[in-house]
């Protein structure tokens, strides 16, 4: 039994941990508002001092105007104190006119003439009336009011962006909370306990304060996709009796530089005002990636990260604001974000084990009609490596299969078909293969199944089929007896023999190998390489291990330079080749010693196309066993026979 140790260095905190937060600096008025003010002022001056002109206003001399009055051609007249007279003519178009009266003229004589010729005198008007001045300045007043309204609005909004572009996009759950609770999250008791402590601290802080405990400032949930990180966050929102701010990391990233940092400030400001509160940032790696790791830096993302670091390290721990984040790429996060004082806790949400898979299946199947032959324990044993999302999809696919057959009750066969649909893809017609190809596939899969049945440490065979599915022309499924966490050398060598059993059967029965073993060879080579290079299972190379890289939750590995010499690589290649040759020779010996059983299993597969594990054992015993798919299903190894061109 080997032990695993993790040494984690804790960096020293800089500065006192309980310093009060500094108030955010007042955002200056945007420059573009000054340009609006200048343009508006110029427009107002033009309106005030530009003389009004109209194409319908006629300028008359006093003599012409007096002549038109005597001829009864003037309809109205308005005379101001300076002697300017305006009004309308009496013609059909009612043309406006303007003229000027000499100052020496007797006003009484002029008034009598106007009354005699029926000219309506509207009275005298001052040269600049109060209302004319107000009307001229009204556009300026409106412009000033709009300017100050926009300025105050921009100041109130963090970052002062136009139309609120710098405001936070967080969705706040306060009154209407999600209905998800921790009871809806099956399994992961340890993770739920750690996260629920944060909720309990915000609900009852006195219990922890009395013991001198300080709430964690941040909790980071890491794990593969589909394991329920976001579901746990929804459960926290449903359980916590405090405001819950939820948003994604990508909502901080915009085309405008500085918007992400502004939204980060706005988010923490709103959370402090609503404290105690929880902030949840999903896919935090969108803004928290390691700085300086790329040749071309992203100023916008780095500014957002710097602002987040300042906010998490700056607010008072007694303020009651906790940051909850989730990611499936923790290896890309900046170390400053992961240090104690920011994200104090890292909670791993791994793929569920057997017990947790049973609980997850029970949650997703509680509103479904299950047949009596459905055993969720057996379904869970046949789905190692499935995440919570995969299991939910499995139950849904099984229900779809039942509906397709005109039933509302899900059977064990529906689960088996749904699992094959998820792992292998759509089933193809059996006539897709020619007769000789179908025989070759039966020989290939029989080789896998018999070597597995004859190997002491291999997993039991659950089902063998030669029905094409996706790229696989045939499949051999094995059901693990127990949930394995350590793999001894004997188990790995048996696994190599099983992987090469199909190729060995082809050599023994058909006299030659085919391209169908390409996937088997690739998988066996990868496993053998790990045994030699990483697990130290080579007497020639010695107990040394060269890890290929840090595993990531997305299924890839961090690329590293080769840490050994070319001579060492030559030894590794030779040892890998020896392992594979030994495994193939062992498979040939096992199948050669049980050639009648191999022929019987091939004939059984050609007749029934799909058989279960009891048929494999019956072929070894020389009897006729039951056929058909295994009721519980099994763990699918890699597609054992694929339609690929010969290399």
BELUR-V708087 format. One record per residue. N is the residue number from 0. RES is the residue in three letters. SS is DSSP state (H for helix, E for strand, L for the rest). PSI is psi in degrees with one decimal (* if undefined). D_FIRST is the distance of its C-alpha to the first C-alpha in Angstrom with 2 decimals. Layout:
n:res:ss:psi:d_first
N:RES:SS:PSI:D_FIRST
N:RES:SS:PSI:D_FIRST
This chain:
n:res:ss:psi:d_first
0:UNK:L:121.4:0.00
1:UNK:L:150.8:3.75
2:UNK:L:152.1:6.62
3:UNK:L:132.3:10.00
4:UNK:L:142.3:13.24
5:UNK:L:119.3:16.74
6:UNK:L:120.3:19.75
7:UNK:L:120.0:22.96
8:UNK:L:140.0:26.28
9:UNK:L:112.9:29.06
10:UNK:L:148.7:32.50
11:UNK:L:143.6:35.42
12:UNK:L:144.2:37.84
13:UNK:L:123.5:41.30
14:UNK:L:160.1:44.22
15:UNK:L:139.3:44.54
16:UNK:L:-18.0:42.49
17:UNK:L:21.4:45.35
18:UNK:L:137.6:48.18
19:UNK:L:149.3:50.36
20:UNK:L:145.7:50.30
21:UNK:L:134.6:53.09
22:UNK:L:144.5:55.42
23:UNK:L:141.2:55.37
24:UNK:L:144.4:58.19
25:UNK:L:127.9:61.23
26:UNK:L:127.3:61.26
27:UNK:L:157.1:64.52
28:UNK:L:133.3:66.91
29:UNK:L:145.3:66.23
30:UNK:H:-31.4:68.69
31:UNK:H:-22.3:69.74
32:UNK:H:-32.1:71.42
33:UNK:H:-37.5:73.82
34:UNK:H:-38.1:74.89
35:UNK:H:-42.1:75.56
36:UNK:H:-44.5:77.71
37:UNK:H:-44.2:79.72
38:UNK:H:-41.1:80.36
39:UNK:H:-38.8:81.49
40:UNK:H:-43.6:83.85
41:UNK:H:-39.7:85.51
42:UNK:H:-37.8:85.94
43:UNK:H:-42.6:87.61
44:UNK:H:-39.2:90.00
45:UNK:H:-38.8:91.00
46:UNK:H:-34.4:91.72
47:UNK:H:-43.2:93.83
48:UNK:H:-3.1:95.92
49:UNK:L:120.7:96.30
50:UNK:L:137.0:99.68
51:UNK:L:135.2:99.55
52:UNK:L:148.4:101.47
53:UNK:L:141.6:102.26
54:UNK:L:-15.1:104.02
55:UNK:L:0.1:106.19
56:UNK:E:126.3:107.65
57:UNK:E:126.5:111.16
58:UNK:E:126.1:112.61
59:UNK:L:146.1:116.38
60:UNK:L:163.6:119.03
61:UNK:H:-37.4:121.01
62:UNK:H:-44.6:124.12
63:UNK:H:-39.8:122.26
64:UNK:H:-41.8:120.59
65:UNK:H:-37.6:124.00
66:UNK:H:-41.5:125.56
67:UNK:H:-31.6:122.79
68:UNK:H:-45.0:123.31
69:UNK:H:-28.5:127.02
70:UNK:L:12.7:126.21
71:UNK:L:35.5:124.00
72:UNK:L:5.1:120.91
73:UNK:E:129.8:118.73
74:UNK:L:-46.6:116.82
75:UNK:E:159.7:115.00
76:UNK:E:135.1:115.10
77:UNK:E:121.2:112.94
78:UNK:E:127.2:114.37
79:UNK:L:-179.2:112.41
80:UNK:L:-24.5:113.87
81:UNK:L:-2.5:113.89
82:UNK:L:2.3:116.08
83:UNK:E:131.8:113.42
84:UNK:E:133.7:114.09
85:UNK:E:161.5:111.65
86:UNK:E:-156.9:111.78
87:UNK:E:144.3:112.28
88:UNK:E:163.9:115.11
89:UNK:L:8.3:116.88
90:UNK:L:176.7:116.22
91:UNK:L:-33.8:114.07
92:UNK:L:-9.9:110.98
93:UNK:L:55.1:111.35
94:UNK:L:138.0:110.59
95:UNK:E:149.6:109.55
96:UNK:E:166.7:111.76
97:UNK:E:145.0:112.03
98:UNK:E:-179.2:115.07
99:UNK:E:133.2:116.47
100:UNK:L:133.0:119.64
101:UNK:L:144.0:121.89
102:UNK:L:-22.1:121.96
103:UNK:L:-6.1:125.79
104:UNK:L:142.0:126.06
105:UNK:L:120.6:127.37
106:UNK:H:-34.3:124.60
107:UNK:H:-40.5:127.07
108:UNK:H:-40.5:128.76
109:UNK:H:-39.5:125.42
110:UNK:H:-37.0:124.29
111:UNK:H:-40.2:127.56
112:UNK:H:-41.2:127.19
113:UNK:H:-39.9:123.62
114:UNK:H:-35.4:124.72
115:UNK:H:-37.2:127.73
116:UNK:L:19.5:125.61
117:UNK:L:39.3:123.03
118:UNK:L:125.6:120.17
119:UNK:E:116.9:117.45
120:UNK:E:118.5:116.68
121:UNK:L:1.2:113.19
122:UNK:L:172.5:113.83
123:UNK:L:149.7:112.91
124:UNK:L:143.3:109.32
125:UNK:L:154.9:107.95
126:UNK:L:-34.7:106.74
127:UNK:L:97.7:103.20
128:UNK:L:161.9:102.38
129:UNK:H:-43.1:99.45
130:UNK:H:-29.7:97.82
131:UNK:H:-37.5:98.09
132:UNK:H:-42.9:96.20
133:UNK:H:-42.2:93.51
134:UNK:H:-34.8:93.24
135:UNK:H:-33.6:92.78
136:UNK:H:-8.2:90.09
137:UNK:H:-43.8:88.20
138:UNK:H:-35.5:85.89
139:UNK:H:-41.0:85.04
140:UNK:H:-42.7:84.20
141:UNK:H:-42.1:81.94
142:UNK:H:-41.6:80.16
143:UNK:H:-41.4:79.61
144:UNK:H:-43.9:78.22
145:UNK:H:-38.5:75.75
146:UNK:H:-49.1:74.70
147:UNK:H:-31.0:73.89
148:UNK:H:-45.3:72.12
149:UNK:H:-38.2:69.79
150:UNK:H:-43.9:69.27
151:UNK:H:-38.6:68.29
152:UNK:H:-41.3:66.02
153:UNK:H:-33.7:64.28
154:UNK:H:-38.5:63.89
155:UNK:H:-36.4:62.39
156:UNK:L:130.7:59.81
157:UNK:L:132.2:57.09
158:UNK:L:-12.4:57.69
159:UNK:L:23.3:61.14
160:UNK:L:152.5:60.52
161:UNK:H:135.2:63.25
162:UNK:H:27.5:62.87
163:UNK:H:29.7:59.77
164:UNK:L:-22.1:57.51
165:UNK:L:2.6:55.61
166:UNK:L:157.7:54.89
167:UNK:L:144.0:51.45
168:UNK:L:18.7:50.53
169:UNK:L:141.6:48.20
170:UNK:E:124.2:48.63
171:UNK:E:123.8:49.03
172:UNK:E:108.2:47.95
173:UNK:L:-67.3:49.93
174:UNK:L:-50.8:52.25
175:UNK:L:101.0:50.91
176:UNK:L:155.1:47.15
177:UNK:L:151.3:44.71
178:UNK:L:-3.6:44.17
179:UNK:L:136.1:40.38
180:UNK:L:170.0:38.52
181:UNK:H:-27.5:34.91
182:UNK:H:-21.6:35.23
183:UNK:H:-12.4:35.83
184:UNK:L:104.3:32.45
185:UNK:L:141.1:30.00
186:UNK:L:-164.6:26.38
187:UNK:L:47.4:25.03
188:UNK:H:-40.4:25.69
189:UNK:H:-44.1:23.97
190:UNK:H:-41.5:25.96
191:UNK:H:-34.5:29.11
192:UNK:H:-42.9:28.74
193:UNK:H:-39.3:28.60
194:UNK:H:-36.5:31.51
195:UNK:H:-24.4:33.53
196:UNK:H:-34.9:33.50
197:UNK:H:-43.8:35.57
198:UNK:H:-41.9:37.99
199:UNK:H:-35.9:38.24
200:UNK:H:-41.3:39.03
201:UNK:H:-31.0:41.87
202:UNK:H:-43.3:43.19
203:UNK:L:74.3:43.01
204:UNK:H:-21.1:42.79
205:UNK:H:-34.0:44.37
206:UNK:H:-40.5:41.26
207:UNK:H:-33.6:39.25
208:UNK:H:-36.3:42.24
209:UNK:H:-30.8:42.78
210:UNK:L:1.6:39.33
211:UNK:L:15.4:39.89
212:UNK:L:144.9:37.37
213:UNK:L:136.1:38.20
214:UNK:L:144.2:37.38
215:UNK:L:140.3:35.13
216:UNK:L:-27.8:37.41
217:UNK:E:146.5:35.26
218:UNK:E:122.2:32.31
219:UNK:E:120.4:30.83
220:UNK:E:123.7:29.17
221:UNK:E:150.9:27.12
222:UNK:L:171.3:25.58
223:UNK:L:161.9:26.43
224:UNK:L:143.8:29.97
225:UNK:L:9.3:30.82
226:UNK:L:-3.9:28.19
227:UNK:L:23.6:30.93
228:UNK:H:-47.1:31.43
229:UNK:H:-33.1:35.20
230:UNK:H:-40.8:35.14
231:UNK:H:-38.1:33.54
232:UNK:H:-40.4:36.30
233:UNK:H:-35.8:38.92
234:UNK:H:-37.6:37.52
235:UNK:H:-42.6:37.86
236:UNK:H:-34.6:41.44
237:UNK:H:-31.2:42.13
238:UNK:H:-38.6:40.72
239:UNK:L:135.5:42.00
240:UNK:L:41.6:45.61
241:UNK:L:159.6:46.17
242:UNK:E:140.2:47.37
243:UNK:E:115.2:44.73
244:UNK:E:116.3:45.37
245:UNK:E:132.9:43.59
246:UNK:E:169.9:43.93
247:UNK:E:158.5:42.10
248:UNK:H:-31.9:41.50
249:UNK:H:-17.3:43.89
250:UNK:H:-11.8:46.77
251:UNK:H:-15.6:47.04
252:UNK:L:120.5:47.62
253:UNK:L:171.8:51.29
254:UNK:L:-18.6:53.64
255:UNK:L:129.4:55.39
256:UNK:L:132.1:53.93
257:UNK:L:-14.6:53.36
258:UNK:H:-40.7:53.15
259:UNK:H:-44.6:49.37
260:UNK:H:-37.5:49.62
261:UNK:H:-43.1:52.59
262:UNK:H:-34.5:50.78
263:UNK:H:-43.9:47.87
264:UNK:H:-43.5:50.41
265:UNK:H:-39.4:52.11
266:UNK:H:-49.7:48.88
267:UNK:H:-31.6:47.91
268:UNK:H:-44.2:51.54
269:UNK:H:-37.4:51.75
270:UNK:H:-38.1:48.46
271:UNK:H:-38.3:49.74
272:UNK:H:-31.9:52.98
273:UNK:L:5.0:51.19
274:UNK:L:145.5:48.58
275:UNK:L:140.7:46.44
276:UNK:E:163.6:45.10
277:UNK:E:133.5:42.03
278:UNK:E:125.8:41.98
279:UNK:E:121.4:39.72
280:UNK:E:108.7:39.43
281:UNK:E:146.5:37.81
282:UNK:L:56.0:36.58
283:UNK:H:-16.2:36.92
284:UNK:H:-14.9:35.88
285:UNK:H:-27.4:39.48
286:UNK:L:-10.8:40.77
287:UNK:L:18.8:37.78
288:UNK:E:152.6:36.88
289:UNK:L:131.8:36.34
290:UNK:L:145.7:39.74
291:UNK:L:8.7:40.84
292:UNK:L:-15.7:38.36
293:UNK:L:154.9:41.12
294:UNK:L:-43.6:44.11
295:UNK:L:114.1:46.46
296:UNK:L:157.3:45.85
297:UNK:L:101.1:46.67
298:UNK:H:-38.1:48.83
299:UNK:H:-46.8:48.97
300:UNK:H:-39.8:45.19
301:UNK:H:-36.4:44.75
302:UNK:H:-40.1:47.57
303:UNK:H:-42.8:45.99
304:UNK:H:-43.6:42.63
305:UNK:H:-39.5:44.47
306:UNK:H:-38.3:46.37
307:UNK:H:-41.3:43.24
308:UNK:H:-42.9:41.67
309:UNK:H:-39.5:44.93
310:UNK:H:-42.7:45.21
311:UNK:H:-30.2:41.71
312:UNK:H:-13.4:42.08
313:UNK:H:-28.0:45.72
314:UNK:L:152.6:46.09
315:UNK:L:129.6:46.14
316:UNK:H:-21.5:42.97
317:UNK:H:-4.4:45.33
318:UNK:H:-19.7:46.88
319:UNK:L:36.5:44.31
320:UNK:E:121.6:43.33
321:UNK:E:135.0:39.71
322:UNK:E:124.0:38.61
323:UNK:E:127.1:36.16
324:UNK:E:158.7:35.05
325:UNK:E:143.2:32.97
326:UNK:E:153.4:31.81
327:UNK:L:15.7:29.51
328:UNK:L:62.6:29.93
329:UNK:H:-23.0:28.62
330:UNK:H:-15.4:28.17
331:UNK:H:-6.1:31.98
332:UNK:E:151.0:32.94
333:UNK:L:135.4:34.74
334:UNK:H:-31.0:32.80
335:UNK:H:-24.7:35.81
336:UNK:H:-24.2:35.31
337:UNK:H:-5.6:31.71
338:UNK:L:155.0:32.35
339:UNK:L:140.6:32.58
340:UNK:L:-20.0:36.10
341:UNK:L:-82.3:36.24
342:UNK:L:93.0:33.15
343:UNK:L:-30.6:31.47
344:UNK:E:137.4:28.86
345:UNK:E:112.7:26.81
346:UNK:E:117.4:25.67
347:UNK:E:131.2:23.42
348:UNK:L:88.6:24.51
349:UNK:L:179.9:21.89
350:UNK:L:141.5:22.42
351:UNK:L:145.6:22.50
352:UNK:L:-173.7:19.88
353:UNK:H:-47.9:21.16
354:UNK:H:-40.2:22.62
355:UNK:H:-33.1:24.24
356:UNK:H:-37.6:25.67
357:UNK:H:-44.1:27.34
358:UNK:H:-39.8:28.88
359:UNK:H:-42.2:30.06
360:UNK:H:-39.0:31.63
361:UNK:H:-37.4:33.36
362:UNK:H:-44.5:34.87
363:UNK:H:-18.1:36.25
364:UNK:H:3.4:37.49
365:UNK:L:-22.8:39.20
366:UNK:L:15.5:42.56
367:UNK:L:156.5:42.30
368:UNK:L:108.6:43.65
369:UNK:E:140.8:40.84
370:UNK:L:163.6:41.63
371:UNK:L:-21.1:40.44
372:UNK:L:0.7:38.29
373:UNK:L:121.8:36.09
374:UNK:L:105.1:32.62
375:UNK:H:-28.6:30.91
376:UNK:H:-43.1:27.54
377:UNK:H:-38.8:27.96
378:UNK:H:-40.3:29.20
379:UNK:H:-38.5:26.19
380:UNK:H:-29.1:23.83
381:UNK:L:6.4:25.93
382:UNK:L:47.5:25.77
383:UNK:L:144.2:22.26
384:UNK:L:-3.4:22.81
385:UNK:L:136.7:26.13
386:UNK:L:175.8:27.17
387:UNK:H:-38.4:29.49
388:UNK:H:-37.0:32.46
389:UNK:H:-40.2:31.42
390:UNK:H:-39.3:31.24
391:UNK:H:-39.8:34.63
392:UNK:H:-36.4:36.02
393:UNK:H:-46.6:34.69
394:UNK:H:-40.3:36.57
395:UNK:H:-42.2:39.63
396:UNK:H:-38.1:39.65
397:UNK:H:-39.6:39.43
398:UNK:H:-37.3:42.42
399:UNK:H:-39.5:44.29
400:UNK:H:-41.9:43.75
401:UNK:H:-42.4:45.20
402:UNK:H:-37.9:48.17
403:UNK:H:-32.6:48.79
404:UNK:L:6.4:49.18
405:UNK:L:26.8:51.55
406:UNK:L:158.0:49.27
407:UNK:L:8.7:48.04
408:UNK:L:130.3:45.27
409:UNK:E:130.3:41.88
410:UNK:L:173.9:40.43
411:UNK:H:-35.8:37.08
412:UNK:H:-32.7:38.69
413:UNK:H:-41.4:39.53
414:UNK:H:-39.8:35.92
415:UNK:H:-43.4:35.00
416:UNK:H:-37.1:37.85
417:UNK:H:-38.1:37.07
418:UNK:H:-42.5:33.47
419:UNK:H:-36.0:34.84
420:UNK:H:-40.0:37.47
421:UNK:H:-42.6:34.99
422:UNK:H:-35.6:32.66
423:UNK:H:-20.4:35.33
424:UNK:L:-167.1:38.58
425:UNK:L:137.7:41.93
426:UNK:E:137.8:42.47
427:UNK:L:166.6:45.03
428:UNK:L:147.9:47.68
429:UNK:H:-22.0:46.90
430:UNK:H:9.4:49.99
431:UNK:H:-18.1:48.49
432:UNK:L:144.4:47.41
433:UNK:L:166.7:49.79
434:UNK:H:-41.3:49.58
435:UNK:H:-33.2:48.06
436:UNK:H:-39.1:45.48
437:UNK:H:-39.1:44.58
438:UNK:H:-39.4:44.15
439:UNK:H:-39.1:41.93
440:UNK:H:-40.7:39.69
441:UNK:H:-40.8:39.51
442:UNK:H:-44.2:38.54
443:UNK:H:-50.5:35.88
444:UNK:H:-32.4:34.22
445:UNK:H:-35.8:34.59
446:UNK:H:-45.3:32.65
447:UNK:H:-49.4:29.67
448:UNK:H:-44.0:29.85
449:UNK:H:-40.3:30.27
450:UNK:H:-38.9:27.48
451:UNK:H:-40.6:25.10
452:UNK:H:-29.1:26.56
453:UNK:H:-8.7:26.30
454:UNK:L:132.0:22.67
455:UNK:L:-37.9:20.23
456:UNK:L:3.8:17.27
457:UNK:L:157.0:19.58
458:UNK:L:145.9:20.51
459:UNK:E:149.9:23.80
460:UNK:E:132.3:27.04
461:UNK:E:-39.8:28.89
462:UNK:E:144.3:31.97
463:UNK:E:131.6:33.76
464:UNK:E:148.6:36.83
465:UNK:L:19.2:39.28
466:UNK:L:126.0:40.94
467:UNK:L:143.8:41.01
468:UNK:E:113.4:39.45
469:UNK:L:-130.2:39.77
470:UNK:L:-17.0:39.03
471:UNK:E:129.3:36.96
472:UNK:E:-12.9:39.18
473:UNK:E:157.5:36.66
474:UNK:E:137.6:33.27
475:UNK:E:118.6:30.55
476:UNK:E:140.5:28.38
477:UNK:E:136.7:25.12
478:UNK:E:112.2:23.91
479:UNK:L:136.3:20.12
480:UNK:L:-34.2:19.51
481:UNK:L:161.6:16.73
482:UNK:L:109.3:15.84
483:UNK:L:142.4:12.92
484:UNK:L:-26.2:10.88
485:UNK:L:143.3:8.37
486:UNK:L:105.5:10.34
487:UNK:L:164.7:9.56
488:UNK:H:-35.6:12.42
489:UNK:H:-39.4:14.33
490:UNK:H:-41.6:14.64
491:UNK:H:-38.8:15.84
492:UNK:H:-38.1:18.30
493:UNK:H:-36.4:19.66
494:UNK:H:-37.5:20.12
495:UNK:H:-41.8:22.13
496:UNK:H:-39.6:24.22
497:UNK:H:-42.1:24.98
498:UNK:H:-34.7:26.07
499:UNK:L:2.9:28.38
500:UNK:H:-35.2:29.61
501:UNK:H:-44.7:32.53
502:UNK:H:-39.1:33.80
503:UNK:H:-39.8:33.47
504:UNK:H:-38.4:35.54
505:UNK:H:-43.9:38.17
506:UNK:H:-36.7:38.49
507:UNK:H:-42.4:38.79
508:UNK:H:-46.1:41.26
509:UNK:H:-15.6:43.05
510:UNK:L:-2.9:43.02
511:UNK:L:156.3:41.88
512:UNK:L:166.8:39.24
513:UNK:L:174.5:40.18
514:UNK:H:-9.1:39.40
515:UNK:H:-16.6:37.54
516:UNK:H:8.5:34.32
517:UNK:H:-45.8:34.32
518:UNK:H:-38.8:31.72
519:UNK:H:-44.3:29.46
520:UNK:H:-39.9:29.77
521:UNK:H:-43.5:29.08
522:UNK:H:-41.0:25.90
523:UNK:H:-39.4:24.68
524:UNK:H:-41.5:25.66
525:UNK:H:-43.8:23.82
526:UNK:H:-44.0:20.54
527:UNK:H:-37.7:21.08
528:UNK:H:-41.3:21.95
529:UNK:H:-38.4:18.76
530:UNK:H:-39.7:16.78
531:UNK:H:-48.0:18.96
532:UNK:H:-34.4:19.78
533:UNK:L:-35.8:16.74
534:UNK:L:-4.0:13.59
535:UNK:L:33.2:14.89
536:UNK:L:49.2:15.22
537:UNK:L:120.2:18.60
538:UNK:L:-31.2:19.65
539:UNK:L:-42.4:22.94
540:UNK:L:-28.1:21.85
541:UNK:L:175.3:19.08
542:UNK:L:67.3:15.82
543:UNK:L:153.3:17.57
544:UNK:L:134.3:17.25
545:UNK:L:100.3:20.26
546:UNK:L:140.1:19.75
547:UNK:L:-19.9:22.76
548:UNK:L:173.2:23.36
549:UNK:L:123.4:22.49
550:UNK:E:145.5:21.98
551:UNK:L:158.4:24.75
552:UNK:L:-16.4:25.30
553:UNK:L:8.8:28.23
554:UNK:L:0.9:26.27
555:UNK:L:178.9:27.19
556:UNK:E:150.1:25.75
557:UNK:L:127.3:27.37
558:UNK:L:129.3:29.24
559:UNK:L:159.7:28.68
560:UNK:L:154.1:30.35
561:UNK:L:122.4:28.70
562:UNK:L:22.0:27.07
563:UNK:L:168.6:27.61
564:UNK:L:169.1:30.67
565:UNK:H:-34.4:32.41
566:UNK:H:-38.4:31.55
567:UNK:H:-39.4:27.82
568:UNK:H:-36.9:28.54
569:UNK:H:-42.0:30.40
570:UNK:H:-41.0:27.50
571:UNK:H:-45.0:25.21
572:UNK:H:-41.1:27.95
573:UNK:H:-41.4:28.37
574:UNK:H:-37.8:24.72
575:UNK:H:-43.6:24.62
576:UNK:H:-40.5:27.83
577:UNK:H:-41.3:26.54
578:UNK:H:-45.7:23.54
579:UNK:H:-37.9:26.01
580:UNK:H:-41.6:28.56
581:UNK:H:-40.7:26.19
582:UNK:H:-41.2:25.13
583:UNK:H:-39.4:28.83
584:UNK:H:-38.7:29.85
585:UNK:H:-39.6:27.38
586:UNK:H:-39.8:28.71
587:UNK:H:-40.9:32.24
588:UNK:H:-41.2:31.68
589:UNK:H:-44.7:30.27
590:UNK:H:-36.3:33.15
591:UNK:H:-33.7:35.73
592:UNK:H:-12.9:34.87
593:UNK:L:45.5:35.31
594:UNK:H:-40.8:38.25
595:UNK:H:-40.2:40.25
596:UNK:H:-37.4:37.43
597:UNK:H:-43.9:37.24
598:UNK:H:-39.6:41.02
599:UNK:H:-42.0:41.00
600:UNK:H:-36.1:38.39
601:UNK:H:-45.4:40.34
602:UNK:H:-38.0:43.55
603:UNK:H:-41.2:41.95
604:UNK:H:-39.7:40.78
605:UNK:H:-29.8:44.23
606:UNK:H:-45.2:45.87
607:UNK:H:-14.8:43.73
608:UNK:L:-33.1:42.00
609:UNK:E:127.5:39.05
610:UNK:E:161.4:37.17
611:UNK:E:-174.2:34.14
612:UNK:H:-29.5:31.29
613:UNK:H:-30.0:33.51
614:UNK:H:-33.3:35.94
615:UNK:H:-45.5:33.33
616:UNK:H:-34.8:32.56
617:UNK:H:-36.6:36.34
618:UNK:H:-36.8:36.96
619:UNK:H:-35.6:34.61
620:UNK:H:-9.2:36.34
621:UNK:L:19.5:39.75
622:UNK:L:176.2:40.82
623:UNK:L:116.8:41.80
624:UNK:L:172.4:39.34
625:UNK:L:150.1:39.81
626:UNK:L:174.8:39.75
627:UNK:L:165.3:39.36
628:UNK:L:147.8:36.64
629:UNK:L:140.3:33.71
630:UNK:L:-38.3:34.49
631:UNK:L:-13.9:31.20
632:UNK:L:174.6:30.71
633:UNK:L:179.1:27.55
634:UNK:E:126.6:25.36
635:UNK:E:121.8:27.36
636:UNK:L:179.2:25.96
637:UNK:L:147.3:27.97
638:UNK:L:119.3:31.64
639:UNK:L:-18.1:31.70
640:UNK:E:110.3:35.34
641:UNK:E:147.8:37.18
642:UNK:L:93.7:40.80
643:UNK:L:150.2:40.64
644:UNK:L:149.4:43.08
645:UNK:L:137.0:42.23
646:UNK:L:*:41.08
